[in-house]
Amino acid sequence: MKPPLKITSSTVREDFNDPIAVVHYARAAHHLGLWKSERMLIERFFPDRTARLLEAGCGAGRATLGLWELGYHNLVAFDFAEELVDQARALAEERSANIPVHHADATTLQTKCHPIGDTWFDGALFLFNGLMQIPGRANRRLALKNLAGVCRAGAPLLFTTHDRDHSRVERASWKLEALRWQQGKQDPRLVEFGDRYFEDDVGRTFMHLPDRPEILEDLAATGWAHTFDAMRRDLARESRAVVEFSDECRFWVAQRV
């Protein structure tokens, strides 16, 4: 019997194109909008509403339309899941928002998506843990490097991650997971320690959960200088709808070197 194949970007793309996932994210795009914490940090670190912004991993357009409604109209968005791109485009059209939404991959941004790769941006966003849904640390670093490659010096980058050290329960859970990796008993589909792959009522989800030093190292290696980070719970008290839609996460802001 052959061992299960490792998770790749194709695996993740197929999961996001699954109809169950598409409906889930489209519903959030139509009804949820920006979280309080997202809006707070966007307004703090992106004060110029005329700035040319790039939203990576836009999904079905939840944050994209939220940005537009805040007055950020010089906005370009992209996602690598075709079905979600279609949803984001349809939502933008429905709300008369003139937002170019491209089908593109952050790991090939400068080589395969010329409308984005040939343009300079004043800032970038990669919200709702999108960066952490790229399998392989080298690939996540490549995505960060590509975003730096299309941003002007001094441009801010706002993104989120989970954090495997954020609570006593998480730390205990990851101690057990570390033991499984030491014994070779981890899920054979996983690429590296910190990965999770699970299935629930909104489909299958791959996620890498880093610790804080890992992200600091990745930023320093890819052309970004760390500016700010904080857990969501320390920024705002989110609505019940937001808490039900999303787990606790860490917000990060970095500046293009």
Secondary structure as GFF3:
##gff-version 3
##sequence-region A 1 257
A	DSSP	alpha_helix	9	17	.	.	.	ID=ss1
A	DSSP	alpha_helix	19	31	.	.	.	ID=ss2
A	DSSP	alpha_helix	36	45	.	.	.	ID=ss3
A	DSSP	beta_strand	53	55	.	.	.	ID=ss4
A	DSSP	alpha_helix	62	70	.	.	.	ID=ss5
A	DSSP	beta_strand	75	79	.	.	.	ID=ss6
A	DSSP	alpha_helix	82	94	.	.	.	ID=ss7
A	DSSP	beta_strand	101	103	.	.	.	ID=ss8
A	DSSP	three_ten_helix	106	108	.	.	.	ID=ss9
A	DSSP	alpha_helix	109	112	.	.	.	ID=ss10
A	DSSP	alpha_helix	114	117	.	.	.	ID=ss11
A	DSSP	beta_strand	123	126	.	.	.	ID=ss12
A	DSSP	three_ten_helix	130	133	.	.	.	ID=ss13
A	DSSP	alpha_helix	137	149	.	.	.	ID=ss14
A	DSSP	beta_strand	156	161	.	.	.	ID=ss15
A	DSSP	alpha_helix	168	182	.	.	.	ID=ss16
A	DSSP	beta_strand	195	200	.	.	.	ID=ss17
A	DSSP	beta_strand	203	208	.	.	.	ID=ss18
A	DSSP	alpha_helix	212	221	.	.	.	ID=ss19
A	DSSP	beta_strand	224	231	.	.	.	ID=ss20
A	DSSP	three_ten_helix	232	234	.	.	.	ID=ss21
A	DSSP	alpha_helix	240	245	.	.	.	ID=ss22
A	DSSP	beta_strand	250	256	.	.	.	ID=ss23
###
